[in-house]
Amino acid sequence: MIRSNSRPRSAYAAALMLAGALSALAACSPPAAKKTEAPAAPVAAAPAAPATPQVPAGDYKLDKAHASLVFKVNHLGFSHYTARFADFDASLKFDPANPAASSIEATIDPRSLELPAPPAGFKTELTGPQWLDAAKYPAITFRSTKVEVTGANTARITGDFTLHGVTRPVTLEAAFNGGYAGHPMDPHARIGFSAHGVFKRSEFGIGFGVPAAGSTMGVSDEVDVAIETEFSGPPLATAPAAPEKPE
């Protein structure tokens, strides 16, 4: 971002996550056998392919190696400045048979803000009192209060979002990207989601640099958040037992 004296300056906030979802994947039927011209002994019908195991209900934990939290703010009307938080966590209670009963809790460390090519002191400024005030408010949190199924693989998640010491409702539009009950090389259930939300930072007490009405001279009040996540869940029922340690 750029102030009037050409030094970048920006406003941020983060949002979180995710969750709610639906479940997974149906089996395919095998093609019918072709007729033979000559009479032949009866042939047993081919067995149907086994159904893909349903993603199990249970507790899921964020796989931090496969997750990202990115946000954008409009700068002077010229660009959408993009940054991210590197340190965040989430836990999900997931019920594929009743997605509306699912719930999510997430926490972000505002000190983990990562900026593209920041000038000296810029991150300190943004995590300081005028913006995130991370020393006074060391955590940003989201706790879902309602999950509404909106489509075959989509849900609307409303929750209490706490930023800068202020708690207000925020809504995320989430998409379930698929999952499995487990795999020999990954013997736990795994599910993935994408989520998107928008909120006004001024509603959370971070109004510095918001443009005057009718102007774009500043940093937008609206913060656009995009979340990509994978969660690891209950172990595969047929997972091999861990080898015993020698005595």
C-alpha positions as CSV (number, residue, x, y, z in Angstrom):
1,M,0.0,0.0,0.0
2,I,1.1,3.6,-0.4
3,R,0.6,6.5,1.9
4,S,0.6,10.1,0.7
5,N,4.4,10.1,1.1
6,S,4.8,7.0,-1.1
7,R,5.3,4.5,1.6
8,P,3.1,1.4,1.3
9,R,0.4,1.2,3.8
10,S,-2.4,-1.3,4.1
11,A,-5.2,-2.6,6.2
12,Y,-6.0,-6.1,7.1
13,A,-7.9,-8.5,8.9
14,A,-8.4,-12.1,8.4
15,A,-11.2,-14.4,8.3
16,L,-11.9,-17.9,8.8
17,M,-12.8,-20.9,8.0
18,L,-14.6,-23.0,6.7
19,A,-16.6,-25.9,7.0
20,G,-19.8,-27.9,6.6
21,A,-20.0,-30.4,3.8
22,L,-21.5,-33.3,2.2
23,S,-20.2,-36.7,1.5
24,A,-18.6,-38.7,-1.0
25,L,-18.7,-40.6,-4.1
26,A,-20.9,-43.3,-5.6
27,A,-19.9,-46.5,-7.2
28,C,-20.0,-47.2,-11.0
29,S,-21.9,-50.2,-12.4
30,P,-19.9,-52.5,-14.8
31,P,-20.8,-52.6,-18.5
32,A,-23.2,-55.4,-19.5
33,A,-21.5,-58.4,-21.2
34,K,-21.8,-58.6,-25.0
35,K,-24.0,-61.3,-26.5
36,T,-22.2,-64.1,-28.3
37,E,-23.5,-65.4,-31.6
38,A,-23.0,-69.1,-30.8
39,P,-24.8,-70.7,-27.9
40,A,-22.6,-70.9,-24.9
41,A,-22.7,-72.1,-21.4
42,P,-24.4,-69.6,-19.0
43,V,-22.0,-67.1,-17.7
44,A,-22.4,-65.6,-14.2
45,A,-23.0,-61.9,-14.2
46,A,-20.0,-59.8,-13.3
47,P,-20.2,-58.5,-9.7
48,A,-20.9,-54.9,-9.2
49,A,-17.9,-52.7,-8.3
50,P,-17.7,-52.1,-4.6
51,A,-19.0,-48.8,-3.5
52,T,-16.5,-46.1,-2.5
53,P,-16.5,-46.1,1.3
54,Q,-18.3,-43.1,2.6
55,V,-16.3,-40.5,4.4
56,P,-16.9,-41.2,8.1
57,A,-18.3,-38.8,10.7
58,G,-16.1,-37.7,13.4
59,D,-13.4,-35.2,14.5
60,Y,-11.2,-33.7,11.8
61,K,-8.0,-31.7,12.2
62,L,-6.5,-29.2,9.8
63,D,-3.6,-30.5,7.7
64,K,-1.5,-27.4,7.8
65,A,0.7,-28.6,5.0
66,H,-2.3,-28.4,2.6
67,A,-4.0,-25.2,3.7
68,S,-3.8,-21.5,2.9
69,L,-5.5,-18.3,4.1
70,V,-5.2,-15.4,1.7
71,F,-6.9,-12.0,1.8
72,K,-7.2,-9.0,-0.5
73,V,-7.9,-5.3,0.0
74,N,-8.4,-2.7,-2.7
75,H,-5.5,-0.2,-2.9
76,L,-6.4,3.3,-4.3
77,G,-8.8,1.6,-6.8
78,F,-5.7,0.5,-8.7
79,S,-5.1,-3.0,-7.5
80,H,-6.1,-5.7,-5.0
81,Y,-3.3,-6.0,-2.6
82,T,-2.9,-9.6,-1.5
83,A,-1.3,-11.1,1.6
84,R,-1.7,-14.1,3.8
85,F,-1.5,-15.5,7.3
86,A,1.0,-18.4,7.7
87,D,0.0,-19.6,11.2
88,F,-3.6,-20.8,11.7
89,D,-5.3,-23.9,12.9
90,A,-8.8,-25.4,12.7
91,S,-10.8,-28.3,14.1
92,L,-14.0,-29.7,12.4
93,K,-16.8,-31.9,13.6
94,F,-18.1,-33.4,10.5
95,D,-21.3,-35.4,9.9
96,P,-21.8,-36.4,6.2
97,A,-25.3,-37.8,7.0
98,N,-26.3,-34.4,8.5
99,P,-24.0,-31.6,7.3
100,A,-26.1,-29.0,9.1
101,A,-24.9,-30.6,12.4
102,S,-21.2,-30.0,11.5
103,S,-19.2,-27.3,13.2
104,I,-15.8,-25.6,12.9
105,E,-13.5,-23.6,15.1
106,A,-10.5,-21.8,13.8
107,T,-7.7,-19.6,15.2
108,I,-5.2,-17.3,13.4
109,D,-2.1,-15.8,14.8
110,P,-2.1,-12.2,13.5
111,R,1.7,-12.0,14.0
112,S,2.1,-14.5,11.2
113,L,1.1,-11.9,8.6
114,E,3.1,-12.4,5.4
115,L,3.5,-9.5,2.9
116,P,4.9,-9.4,-0.6
117,A,8.2,-7.5,-0.6
118,P,7.4,-5.3,2.5
119,P,9.4,-2.1,3.1
120,A,11.3,-2.0,6.3
121,G,8.9,-1.6,9.3
122,F,5.8,-2.2,7.3
123,K,4.8,-5.5,9.0
124,T,5.5,-3.9,12.4
125,E,3.1,-1.1,11.5
126,L,0.4,-3.4,10.3
127,T,0.5,-5.6,13.4
128,G,0.7,-2.5,15.6
129,P,-1.9,-0.4,17.3
130,Q,-3.4,1.3,14.2
131,W,-4.2,-1.9,12.5
132,L,-4.2,-5.5,14.0
133,D,-2.8,-4.5,17.4
134,A,-1.5,-8.1,17.7
135,A,0.2,-7.5,21.1
136,K,-3.1,-6.6,22.6
137,Y,-5.2,-9.1,20.5
138,P,-3.0,-12.1,19.9
139,A,-5.6,-14.3,18.3
140,I,-8.2,-14.0,15.5
141,T,-11.0,-16.6,15.9
142,F,-14.0,-18.1,14.1
143,R,-16.6,-20.4,15.7
144,S,-19.4,-21.5,13.5
145,T,-23.0,-21.1,14.7
146,K,-24.9,-22.3,11.7
147,V,-24.3,-24.5,8.6
148,E,-26.9,-24.3,5.8
149,V,-26.6,-26.8,2.9
150,T,-27.0,-24.8,-0.3
151,G,-26.3,-27.4,-3.0
152,A,-25.0,-30.8,-3.8
153,N,-21.5,-29.9,-2.5
154,T,-21.9,-26.4,-1.1
155,A,-22.8,-24.9,2.3
156,R,-23.2,-21.5,3.9
157,I,-21.4,-21.2,7.2
158,T,-22.2,-18.5,9.6
159,G,-20.1,-17.9,12.7
160,D,-18.8,-15.6,15.4
161,F,-15.7,-13.9,14.1
162,T,-13.5,-12.2,16.6
163,L,-10.9,-9.7,15.3
164,H,-9.2,-6.8,17.1
165,G,-11.2,-7.7,20.2
166,V,-14.6,-7.3,18.5
167,T,-16.9,-10.2,17.8
168,R,-19.5,-10.0,15.0
169,P,-21.2,-12.6,12.7
170,V,-19.4,-13.4,9.4
171,T,-20.6,-15.7,6.7
172,L,-18.5,-18.0,4.5
173,E,-19.6,-19.7,1.3
174,A,-17.9,-23.2,1.4
175,A,-17.5,-25.9,-1.2
176,F,-16.8,-29.5,-0.4
177,N,-14.1,-30.7,-2.8
178,G,-14.3,-34.4,-2.0
179,G,-12.7,-36.9,0.3
180,Y,-12.0,-40.6,1.1
181,A,-12.2,-42.9,4.1
182,G,-8.5,-43.6,3.9
183,H,-5.8,-45.0,1.7
184,P,-2.9,-47.4,2.4
185,M,-0.5,-44.5,2.1
186,D,-2.7,-42.2,4.1
187,P,-4.6,-44.4,6.5
188,H,-7.0,-41.7,7.8
189,A,-10.1,-40.1,6.3
190,R,-9.4,-37.0,4.4
191,I,-11.7,-34.2,3.2
192,G,-11.1,-30.9,1.4
193,F,-12.9,-27.6,1.3
194,S,-12.7,-24.2,-0.3
195,A,-14.3,-21.1,1.4
196,H,-14.8,-17.5,0.6
197,G,-16.0,-14.5,2.6
198,V,-16.1,-10.7,2.8
199,F,-16.3,-8.4,5.8
200,K,-15.8,-4.8,6.6
201,R,-12.8,-4.1,8.8
202,S,-14.3,-0.9,10.2
203,E,-16.9,-3.0,11.9
204,F,-14.1,-4.5,13.9
205,G,-12.5,-1.2,15.0
206,I,-9.9,-1.1,12.2
207,G,-11.0,2.0,10.2
208,F,-7.6,3.6,9.6
209,G,-7.2,4.5,5.9
210,V,-10.8,3.7,4.8
211,P,-11.5,6.0,1.8
212,A,-14.0,8.8,2.1
213,A,-17.4,8.3,0.6
214,G,-17.2,8.5,-3.2
215,S,-13.4,8.1,-3.2
216,T,-10.9,5.3,-3.6
217,M,-8.0,7.2,-2.0
218,G,-7.0,4.7,0.7
219,V,-7.4,1.1,1.5
220,S,-10.8,-0.5,1.1
221,D,-13.1,-1.2,4.1
222,E,-14.0,-4.6,2.6
223,V,-11.6,-7.5,3.1
224,D,-12.0,-10.4,0.7
225,V,-10.9,-13.8,2.2
226,A,-10.1,-17.0,0.4
227,I,-9.4,-20.3,2.2
228,E,-8.2,-23.6,1.0
229,T,-8.1,-26.6,3.4
230,E,-7.7,-30.3,3.8
231,F,-8.6,-32.1,7.0
232,S,-7.4,-35.4,8.4
233,G,-10.0,-37.5,10.3
234,P,-10.7,-40.9,11.8
235,P,-8.3,-43.8,11.0
236,L,-9.1,-46.2,8.2
237,A,-10.9,-49.2,9.7
238,T,-8.6,-51.6,7.9
239,A,-5.4,-49.7,8.5
240,P,-2.5,-52.0,9.3
241,A,-1.5,-52.1,12.9
242,A,1.7,-50.2,13.9
243,P,4.6,-52.6,14.3
244,E,5.5,-53.5,17.8
245,K,8.7,-51.9,19.2
246,P,11.4,-54.5,20.1
247,E,12.0,-54.8,23.8
